Amino acid sequence: MSKSDNDNIKKKIMAEINSGRVKMRSKQFFIWLKIGLAALGVAAAVLAVFFINLVFYLPRKQGCVGVGPGKINLILSSIPWTYLILGIAGLLAAIYIIWKYTDAYKKKLGIVIGIIAVGVLIGAYFISYSSLNKNLENRGGFRHFYGRGNQNPDERPLAPGQGLGPRHQNNSSCPTK
């Protein structure tokens, strides 16, 4: 590249900056942007771990453990497919964000995908056997994920006829008291 070409490029860049079409940003802006995107990638991976953990935990909680003749349909029907899809979506989002916006692009894509996917699966599996799910199941904001709705941990569903009035007398799905 000759000196005149270099000077022409400098003049074009300075003309773009002076016209206002290109904005200068400080180095701190890009540092914070990179930190924020890395945090977003980690948050997506954590959500993927949580949802895939539920895929491991909920069927086991319902008693669908072991594989045998006739149990395949039971296992397939007990898998929370919505959580599985959300977990895979979170995993793909984490892979994309980490690959695109961090220094992971310097590595082979297959290695990055493998490391993140194995990390999420191992983390979800171990969390599904920890006491974290039982603790979260009893917390207000997480009951929905465990299929308990607004039910308090100490409450049991009312039997038919124990409802809140005549309107609930024969309703087997009475609200809890």
Backbone bond lengths (Angstrom), bond angles and torsions (degrees), N, CA, C in turn:
res aa  C-N    CA-C-N  psi(-1)  N-CA   C-N-CA  omega(-1)  CA-C   N-CA-C  phi
1 M - - - 1.434 - - 1.529 108.17 -
2 S 1.275 115.22 127.72 1.459 118.74 -177.57 1.523 110.66 -82.60
3 K 1.316 114.43 168.51 1.467 120.23 -177.89 1.522 110.95 -66.68
4 S 1.327 117.72 -35.30 1.469 120.20 -179.69 1.532 111.16 -68.18
5 D 1.358 117.39 -36.96 1.464 120.43 176.33 1.521 110.53 -64.76
6 N 1.309 115.85 -41.03 1.453 120.93 179.09 1.532 110.74 -63.42
7 D 1.330 116.93 -41.78 1.461 121.10 178.67 1.528 111.00 -66.15
8 N 1.336 116.49 -37.45 1.473 119.96 178.44 1.527 111.13 -64.80
9 I 1.315 116.85 -41.22 1.468 120.67 178.76 1.524 109.91 -64.03
10 K 1.322 117.21 -44.06 1.470 120.93 178.48 1.523 110.60 -60.07
11 K 1.326 117.31 -43.16 1.464 121.37 -179.76 1.530 111.17 -64.61
12 K 1.334 117.38 -40.52 1.472 120.68 178.64 1.523 111.28 -64.78
13 I 1.313 116.00 -43.31 1.467 120.16 179.80 1.521 110.49 -64.41
14 M 1.328 117.31 -45.03 1.465 120.53 179.71 1.533 110.90 -65.67
15 A 1.316 118.08 -35.05 1.466 120.78 176.37 1.523 110.97 -64.47
16 E 1.333 117.26 -40.72 1.463 120.99 177.36 1.530 111.07 -63.86
17 I 1.312 117.20 -43.24 1.466 121.89 179.62 1.523 110.27 -64.80
18 N 1.333 117.27 -45.90 1.465 121.28 -178.73 1.521 112.23 -66.93
19 S 1.327 117.92 -30.68 1.467 120.56 179.58 1.531 111.47 -75.30
20 G 1.337 118.04 -17.03 1.457 121.71 178.79 1.520 114.10 92.71
21 R 1.327 118.25 0.75 1.461 120.49 179.07 1.524 112.05 -75.86
22 V 1.304 116.84 -25.26 1.458 121.83 177.47 1.519 107.33 -119.05
23 K 1.322 116.56 130.39 1.457 120.37 -179.70 1.523 109.92 -104.85
24 M 1.285 115.05 138.02 1.465 120.83 176.14 1.524 108.39 -80.41
25 R 1.294 116.01 139.90 1.461 121.36 176.97 1.516 107.72 -127.13
26 S 1.318 114.51 148.52 1.458 118.46 -179.56 1.528 110.21 -78.22
27 K 1.307 114.93 166.82 1.466 120.97 178.65 1.530 109.79 -65.71
28 Q 1.345 116.83 -34.31 1.461 120.58 179.44 1.522 111.40 -61.42
29 F 1.320 116.57 -36.02 1.464 120.26 178.39 1.528 110.31 -57.38
30 F 1.306 116.85 -46.89 1.459 120.96 -177.50 1.531 111.72 -71.71
31 I 1.320 116.51 -32.37 1.467 119.84 176.16 1.518 109.77 -65.18
32 W 1.344 117.07 -48.01 1.462 120.28 179.87 1.524 111.60 -66.13
33 L 1.312 116.67 -35.48 1.454 120.38 176.77 1.527 110.54 -62.75
34 K 1.316 116.72 -43.97 1.465 120.92 179.40 1.532 110.93 -65.60
35 I 1.335 117.20 -41.36 1.466 120.63 177.94 1.526 110.08 -63.70
36 G 1.322 117.10 -43.75 1.462 120.82 179.79 1.516 112.51 -63.43
37 L 1.313 117.20 -42.54 1.457 119.97 179.65 1.532 111.75 -69.60
38 A 1.314 117.03 -35.72 1.464 119.38 175.72 1.535 109.93 -65.29
39 A 1.339 116.80 -40.57 1.471 120.45 177.46 1.527 110.42 -64.39
40 L 1.324 117.34 -37.88 1.463 120.94 177.22 1.532 110.58 -64.66
41 G 1.320 117.35 -39.68 1.459 120.88 176.76 1.521 112.03 -64.16
42 V 1.317 116.21 -41.41 1.470 120.50 177.74 1.527 109.91 -66.35
43 A 1.337 117.62 -40.78 1.471 120.65 178.71 1.532 110.39 -62.70
44 A 1.325 117.70 -40.37 1.464 120.67 177.12 1.530 110.48 -63.57
45 A 1.322 117.28 -38.91 1.468 120.71 177.69 1.529 111.08 -66.54
46 V 1.327 117.22 -39.21 1.471 120.66 178.53 1.525 110.22 -65.05
47 L 1.326 117.86 -42.09 1.464 120.28 176.38 1.527 110.94 -63.49
48 A 1.319 116.82 -38.92 1.463 119.95 176.94 1.524 110.54 -62.46
49 V 1.320 117.18 -42.25 1.471 120.95 177.52 1.525 109.79 -61.10
50 F 1.334 117.55 -43.76 1.468 120.85 -178.58 1.526 110.87 -62.18
51 F 1.332 118.00 -49.13 1.460 119.94 -176.37 1.523 112.19 -70.14
52 I 1.313 118.51 -37.69 1.462 119.99 177.84 1.531 110.09 -71.21
53 N 1.331 117.11 -31.39 1.454 121.34 172.80 1.526 109.79 -58.69
54 L 1.334 117.51 -41.89 1.467 120.37 178.65 1.519 111.35 -65.21
55 V 1.324 117.10 -32.29 1.470 120.66 177.60 1.530 109.90 -65.44
56 F 1.317 117.92 -35.69 1.470 121.28 176.57 1.529 111.82 -76.82
57 Y 1.336 116.62 -39.35 1.466 121.42 -169.93 1.530 113.23 -79.58
58 L 1.315 118.00 -47.65 1.464 120.50 -171.71 1.529 113.72 -62.87
59 P 1.341 121.05 -44.13 1.472 117.95 176.49 1.535 112.73 -63.01
60 R 1.330 116.83 -36.71 1.460 119.49 178.47 1.526 110.30 -66.67
61 K 1.317 117.11 -37.05 1.463 121.56 178.60 1.525 110.44 -65.02
62 Q 1.322 117.28 -33.00 1.461 121.46 179.71 1.524 112.21 -81.87
63 G 1.311 117.53 -3.81 1.454 120.95 177.19 1.512 114.26 92.86
64 C 1.305 118.13 17.13 1.465 121.59 -179.76 1.522 109.38 -96.61
65 V 1.298 116.44 71.21 1.461 120.18 177.70 1.514 108.11 -115.36
66 G 1.295 116.56 149.97 1.457 121.31 179.68 1.517 111.44 83.42
67 V 1.291 115.45 151.24 1.453 120.93 -179.97 1.517 107.63 -120.15
68 G 1.288 115.78 134.64 1.449 120.34 178.27 1.512 109.27 -160.42
69 P 1.318 116.43 -179.54 1.462 118.88 178.88 1.526 110.36 -60.73
70 G 1.295 116.55 129.73 1.460 120.55 178.67 1.512 114.06 86.02
71 K 1.320 118.63 -13.25 1.466 120.50 -178.59 1.518 112.76 -88.40
72 I 1.314 117.46 -15.33 1.461 120.00 -178.46 1.529 109.97 -60.23
73 N 1.336 117.17 -46.50 1.464 119.80 178.95 1.521 111.21 -63.14
74 L 1.317 117.29 -37.78 1.458 121.17 178.03 1.524 110.72 -64.47
75 I 1.317 116.23 -43.66 1.465 120.41 179.70 1.528 110.36 -66.01
76 L 1.327 117.16 -45.11 1.461 120.22 -179.78 1.523 111.85 -64.24
77 S 1.318 116.88 -34.50 1.464 119.06 179.16 1.521 112.27 -77.10
78 S 1.328 117.84 -19.55 1.464 119.73 -178.74 1.527 112.87 -93.50
79 I 1.331 118.14 -7.22 1.464 120.46 178.82 1.523 108.74 -72.35
80 P 1.313 118.02 127.92 1.465 119.94 176.08 1.533 109.71 -77.40
81 W 1.324 115.78 92.14 1.466 121.47 -172.81 1.525 112.62 -62.07
82 T 1.323 117.00 -34.81 1.466 119.40 178.72 1.518 110.35 -61.91
83 Y 1.317 116.52 -43.51 1.462 120.11 179.92 1.529 110.92 -68.04
84 L 1.316 116.38 -34.99 1.463 119.57 177.47 1.534 110.62 -64.27
85 I 1.327 116.22 -43.63 1.466 120.20 178.52 1.524 110.48 -65.12
86 L 1.344 117.22 -42.80 1.472 120.21 177.65 1.526 110.91 -63.42
87 G 1.327 117.12 -38.77 1.462 120.61 178.23 1.522 112.20 -64.47
88 I 1.323 116.21 -43.13 1.470 119.94 178.31 1.525 110.35 -66.62
89 A 1.332 116.90 -39.56 1.472 120.10 177.64 1.527 110.72 -63.15
90 G 1.335 116.96 -42.20 1.460 120.37 176.99 1.517 111.94 -64.03
91 L 1.318 115.97 -38.79 1.461 120.64 178.06 1.528 110.78 -64.45
92 L 1.315 116.80 -44.89 1.466 120.16 178.98 1.532 111.20 -65.59
93 A 1.337 116.43 -38.99 1.470 119.63 177.29 1.522 110.69 -63.81
94 A 1.323 116.61 -42.69 1.470 120.25 179.08 1.524 110.49 -62.75
95 I 1.322 116.66 -44.66 1.465 120.02 179.46 1.523 110.18 -61.58
96 Y 1.328 117.09 -46.00 1.463 120.21 -178.41 1.525 111.63 -62.99
97 I 1.325 116.59 -48.17 1.471 119.94 -177.34 1.519 110.60 -64.73
98 I 1.318 116.77 -45.61 1.465 119.48 -178.49 1.529 110.24 -66.87
99 W 1.323 117.54 -38.72 1.467 120.79 -179.89 1.528 110.93 -68.75
100 K 1.315 116.63 -43.20 1.465 120.56 -171.79 1.526 112.85 -79.45
101 Y 1.319 117.57 -37.05 1.459 119.47 -167.74 1.523 115.34 -114.36
102 T 1.305 118.36 5.21 1.460 120.27 174.28 1.522 108.04 -120.62
103 D 1.294 116.70 -170.40 1.459 120.66 -179.39 1.527 112.60 -82.20
104 A 1.322 117.06 10.94 1.462 120.41 -179.21 1.520 112.36 -68.21
105 Y 1.333 117.31 -19.33 1.462 119.27 179.78 1.524 111.83 -64.17
106 K 1.325 116.31 -15.91 1.464 119.61 178.70 1.531 111.41 -76.27
107 K 1.319 116.68 -16.63 1.466 122.15 179.03 1.530 109.04 -96.34
108 K 1.313 115.95 167.05 1.458 120.25 176.70 1.528 108.82 -70.42
109 L 1.320 116.04 140.55 1.459 121.46 -176.40 1.528 111.56 -60.26
110 G 1.317 117.74 -40.89 1.465 120.82 -179.59 1.518 112.41 -61.09
111 I 1.317 116.33 -37.15 1.474 119.84 179.17 1.513 110.37 -68.38
112 V 1.336 117.20 -42.85 1.465 120.89 179.79 1.528 110.27 -63.47
113 I 1.330 116.93 -46.11 1.463 120.87 179.08 1.523 109.97 -61.27
114 G 1.321 117.04 -45.22 1.465 120.68 -179.64 1.512 112.86 -61.77
115 I 1.313 117.29 -45.12 1.468 120.45 -179.15 1.521 111.01 -63.53
116 I 1.326 116.95 -46.47 1.465 119.95 -178.12 1.528 110.41 -67.52
117 A 1.332 118.09 -44.84 1.466 121.03 -178.23 1.524 111.56 -64.80
118 V 1.316 117.02 -44.95 1.474 119.38 179.20 1.528 110.18 -65.54
119 G 1.327 116.96 -39.87 1.466 119.98 177.76 1.514 112.23 -61.41
120 V 1.338 116.72 -42.87 1.468 120.48 179.34 1.527 110.31 -66.23
121 L 1.324 117.58 -44.29 1.473 120.13 -178.50 1.529 111.87 -65.80
122 I 1.315 117.20 -43.29 1.467 120.02 179.36 1.527 109.97 -66.15
123 G 1.328 116.95 -43.51 1.462 120.02 178.02 1.516 111.87 -61.14
124 A 1.329 117.51 -44.07 1.465 121.16 179.84 1.525 111.07 -65.14
125 Y 1.317 117.67 -40.44 1.461 120.88 -179.82 1.527 111.36 -63.70
126 F 1.326 116.42 -46.37 1.465 118.78 -179.45 1.523 112.10 -68.94
127 I 1.305 117.69 -35.90 1.469 119.71 177.69 1.520 110.14 -67.42
128 S 1.336 117.68 -34.14 1.462 119.55 179.85 1.535 111.96 -64.85
129 Y 1.323 117.99 -24.07 1.462 120.78 177.59 1.527 112.54 -97.26
130 S 1.312 118.14 -3.04 1.465 120.15 179.10 1.528 109.07 -86.74
131 S 1.307 115.99 177.93 1.467 120.34 179.33 1.524 111.70 -85.83
132 L 1.314 117.69 2.92 1.465 120.77 -178.56 1.521 111.33 -60.98
133 N 1.326 117.66 -41.99 1.466 120.11 -179.51 1.521 111.85 -62.93
134 K 1.318 117.42 -41.01 1.465 119.92 179.22 1.523 110.74 -65.25
135 N 1.323 116.79 -38.21 1.461 119.79 177.85 1.526 111.20 -68.34
136 L 1.324 117.39 -42.67 1.466 120.52 179.72 1.520 111.65 -68.64
137 E 1.325 116.44 -31.99 1.454 121.02 -179.49 1.522 111.63 -63.02
138 N 1.310 116.93 -28.69 1.460 121.21 -179.16 1.526 113.26 -92.53
139 R 1.322 117.61 -1.99 1.463 121.16 178.84 1.518 109.35 -91.56
140 G 1.295 115.94 144.86 1.455 122.02 -174.10 1.516 115.49 -55.08
141 G 1.301 118.43 -51.20 1.449 121.01 -173.85 1.518 114.83 -72.69
142 F 1.306 118.02 -15.98 1.464 121.07 -175.15 1.526 113.01 -103.98
143 R 1.336 118.38 -6.28 1.467 120.02 -176.72 1.516 112.15 -59.42
144 H 1.310 115.94 -33.80 1.468 119.83 -178.40 1.532 111.48 -60.23
145 F 1.314 117.54 -38.47 1.463 121.02 -178.65 1.525 111.90 -67.60
146 Y 1.305 116.77 -25.45 1.460 121.01 -177.44 1.521 111.84 -98.79
147 G 1.328 117.29 8.34 1.456 121.70 176.08 1.504 114.08 76.93
148 R 1.333 117.27 24.80 1.464 119.38 -177.46 1.520 112.19 -108.60
149 G 1.308 118.27 -1.43 1.457 121.31 177.13 1.516 112.54 55.70
150 N 1.323 115.22 -132.30 1.463 120.99 -179.03 1.518 112.81 -96.04
151 Q 1.291 117.26 13.05 1.459 121.78 -177.16 1.523 111.12 -69.50
152 N 1.325 115.89 132.89 1.457 120.03 175.40 1.522 109.01 -77.36
153 P 1.328 118.49 153.99 1.468 119.79 -176.72 1.517 113.60 -65.07
154 D 1.333 118.45 -26.27 1.465 121.01 -178.61 1.519 112.74 -89.17
155 E 1.319 117.32 -8.45 1.455 120.53 -176.32 1.513 111.14 -92.01
156 R 1.303 114.17 145.92 1.458 120.75 174.85 1.520 107.45 -118.64
157 P 1.322 118.50 149.33 1.461 119.44 178.67 1.522 110.51 -61.08
158 L 1.313 115.90 144.96 1.457 121.09 178.29 1.514 109.90 -75.38
159 A 1.320 115.57 148.26 1.456 120.53 175.75 1.520 108.49 -76.74
160 P 1.340 118.09 159.09 1.458 119.37 176.61 1.519 110.54 -56.69
161 G 1.320 115.85 137.81 1.460 120.29 -178.78 1.516 113.42 92.59
162 Q 1.318 119.10 -8.44 1.464 121.84 179.19 1.522 111.39 -106.11
163 G 1.294 116.95 24.14 1.457 121.65 -175.13 1.521 112.46 -71.06
164 L 1.312 115.04 -167.01 1.450 121.39 -175.61 1.519 112.84 -89.44
165 G 1.291 118.68 1.53 1.461 121.58 179.94 1.512 110.34 165.96
166 P 1.334 116.70 -172.90 1.467 119.91 -175.92 1.529 112.42 -60.57
167 R 1.282 116.62 -28.55 1.446 120.01 -178.58 1.532 111.22 -64.94
168 H 1.321 118.60 -27.21 1.463 123.40 -175.87 1.523 113.51 -105.24
169 Q 1.318 118.67 7.55 1.461 121.18 -171.25 1.522 113.30 -60.22
170 N 1.292 119.24 -42.04 1.463 121.01 -176.27 1.512 112.77 -111.99
171 N 1.278 117.39 25.70 1.460 121.38 -178.03 1.526 108.63 -102.61
172 S 1.318 116.92 115.12 1.477 119.41 -177.54 1.513 112.32 -76.54
173 S 1.319 118.38 -12.50 1.457 120.20 178.19 1.530 110.10 -105.65
174 C 1.304 114.87 47.73 1.467 120.68 -178.47 1.518 110.58 -63.48
175 P 1.318 117.04 147.89 1.466 118.37 173.57 1.510 110.14 -67.54
176 T 1.286 116.18 155.12 1.459 119.83 179.27 1.502 110.00 -80.22
177 K 1.302 114.79 153.92 1.461 120.97 -177.93 1.479 110.96 -93.14
